[in-house]
Structure formats: structure tokens, C-alpha cells
Amino acid sequence: MAAIRHPKDFWSGVLFIAIGVSTIVAGSKYTLGTAARMGPGYFPRILGILLIALGAILALRALRLQGAGIPAWKWRPTLVVLGSVVLFGAIVQLVGVAISTVVLIVAASAASHEFRPLESLIAGVLLAALAVGVFVVGLKLQLPIWPTFFGG
């Protein structure tokens, strides 16, 4: 067996392959259809095949190129990001999509050691506008944009 010279890429490739196989298995109960008339199983199957191909390329590339090892797991950033997503879900109905998206972005950005509050706030505002445009206006999801005391 060849030596793994770039563990990050290798395990990323293995993860992509596993997700691709899982996607194909999960989508196998749906009809495939044809390219001209796609069934509900067409997209998951194509997505799974693309993930498997990308994963194979990454894993094989990791056998040739030299790279850094996998660093130790950092729990703080993981818990901060997961906590910010849970917080978003808990407050979205109460304060609306706009404010909860800004809170999500700023809170999740705090997980990084390169956290800059102003940049996070600007990114949060821009992403909140995008979220409102896509989910509330475009997809017509029944989510409040603002809290009711703002006229939401």
C-alpha cells in the first residue's frame, strides 16, 4: 500500500467518497428518469457520482503530494459554531430572519482566532439581506423578517 503523504487531502477525499456513496444509497429508492426528463433520484445520483470522483481525485493526489498532518481537534470553535446555529434556530421566529442571521454570523465568526467584529457585522448584514431575498421573498417561506415590535 502506498504511503499517505498528505493526510488532510486523503481523509477529505475519503469523506467525500463516503458522502457520495451515502447520497447514492439514499437516492436509490427514487426513480432515476432520463437526462431529458429527470426523476427525483437523478440529482442525488449525479451529485453522489461527482462527490465520489472528487473524493477519489483528492485521495489519489494525497498519495503523491507532500502535505501537513491533521492538527489536533479544537473543541471551542466547534461548540461556538454549533451553538450559534442552535441560537439561530431558537430566535428566528422571535426576532426575524434579518436580526437572527446577523447574530448567527457574528457569533459563528467569534469561533475564529482572527475574529474582527466590524467585518463580521458587515458580513452578517449582507448575508441577512441575501437570506431575506432568497428565503422570504424568493421562496416565500413563512418567516418573519423583523420582530413584531419593528412592524415585522
N, C-alpha and C positions, 0 to 999 in steps of 0.2 A: 504494500500500500504506500502511496506517495505521502510525503510529509506535508502537513498543513503549515504553510509559511505565512499566511495572513488569516489568523483565526477570526477576526471580525467579519471579513468578507465571507469566509467559509460558513460560519454559523448563520449569517444573514441569508446566504443562499439556501441553506437547509431549511430555515424558517419560511422563506418564500415558497420552496417546494412543498412543505407541509401544508401551508395555507392554500396553495394551488390544488393539491390533491383533495383537501377537505372541501374546497369550493366545488370541485367536480363531483365529489360524492354527494354533497348536499343538493346540488342541482340535478342529479341524475334522475330524480323522481318526476321531473318536469319534462314535457315534450320538447324536443330539440327544434323541430321545424327545419326550414331551409334558409339560405342566405337571403333569398328574396322575400320569404315570409317567415320571419323568426318567431320561434315559440318561446315560452317563458324560460326554458332551460338553455337557450342559445347563448345568452350573455354570460351566465355563470361558467359555462363550459369554456368559452373563448377566454374569459378572464383567468380561469384556472390554468389553461394551457399556457397563456402568456406569463403567468407567475412561475410556473414550473420551468419554462425556458429561461426566464430571467434568473431564477434561482440556480439553475444548472450552470449558466454562464458565470455567475458570481462565485459559485463553489469551485468550478474548474480553474477560474482565474486565481483563486486563493492558493492553489497548489503551485503556481508559477511565480507570483509576485511576493516580495517580502513586505511584511506589514507589522504593525503594532499588535500586541496581545490585547486580550479583553481586560479592561480595568475592573476593579472591584465594584460590586453593586453599591449604588448610593441610594439609601432609603429616603432621605429627606426630599429630594426632588420628586421622587415617585409619589410620595404621600401628598406633597403640596399640589401636584398636578391633579391627582385623583380627587383630592379634597376640593379643589376649585371646580371640577366638573360636577361633583355632588352638590356643592353650593349653588351652582348654576341651575341645576335641576330643581333644587328646593325653592329658589326665589323667583324663577322665571314667571310664574303665574302671578306672583305678588307685585313685583316691581317692573315687569315687562321685559321684552326681548332686548331693547336698547341698553338699558342700565345693567341687566344681568350679563349681557355679553361683554360689556366693558369690565365688569367685576371679574368675570371669568378670565379674560386676557391679562389683566393686571395681576390677579392672584397667581395664575399659572406662570407668568413671567418672573414672579418673585422666586421661583424654584431655581433660577439660574444664578450663578455667582457673578454674572455680568449684568444683573438687573439694573435698569435705568427707568425710574418711574415715569418721567415725561415721555420717553419713547414708547413705553408700554401703554400709557394713556392715549397717545395719538393712534397707535395701532389698534387699541380697543375701540376707539370711536370709529375708525374707518371700517373695522370688521363688524361693528354693530350696525352701521349703515348698510353694509353688504348683507348681513343676516336678515335685517328687516326687509330689504329689497327682494331677496331670494325666497325666504320662508313665509313672510306675512303678505307681501304684495304679489310676488310671482306664483308661489304655490298655494296661496290663500289659506294657510294654516290658521286655525283659530287661536292665536296667541296675542295677548295684549302687547302693544308696542311700548307704552308708557304706563306707569302706575295710574290708578283711577284718580288720585288726587291731582295728577297733571292733566287730566282730561283724556286718559287712555281709553 
